[in-house]
Amino acid sequence: MHRVLFLLVMVALTACHQNKSLPAEQENVAVAAPSEKVKPLTEEDDSLPEPHHDIAWDQIEVFHFSQALINNKVPLFTNRQRFETALGVADSVRSTENEDICGSQFDEDFSYFYKDGSTFELCKDSIACEEFILTADHFVTCDKITFNRNTTWEDMKKLFPKAVRQAENEGKTDMLTLRDSDSLESASSVQLYFENGKLVRIVNFIPC
């Protein structure tokens, strides 16, 4: 008798425990979330970015460096007497003897001729600009265009759109490379350097 009563009590307790734990088990049951509405792709969404195509070198605009003038007075390529008459004597002249020169505008030995921050090569009586620094007092004119410290990168987009596009294709907004001659046989180029969006120097680049 006592054994039967004990079994009945155990069955009742087990049933009670199962009924109390049921809600907790129901809380753990994962319920599928309603599916999100997916919009169909438009033609614009499904298209890839247009690749940046390089501009062919023969399509790059020309900066006639050898014809450019300093302050509308003297060419970047000239003789020493004319240069010093227009702009004054050199701040300093330094020999390149025993130096390893990569590229030069002269086949013979030359010296570096410095004036107002700009660098020229001096060979006998001839002067050729290597790097011209634009200042408040010094500017350059080329092909009837004036280049000074107020010349901006945005100005270049109007003057040399292909060269600017190529520079920006390469991720540059501080240096622009132009051809220095109409002849495609010329290996040298003209490099225009910008700081804070404004032109600061012009380099006659001659590769080794």
Disulfide bonds with the S-S distance in Angstrom:
Cys102-Cys208 1.28
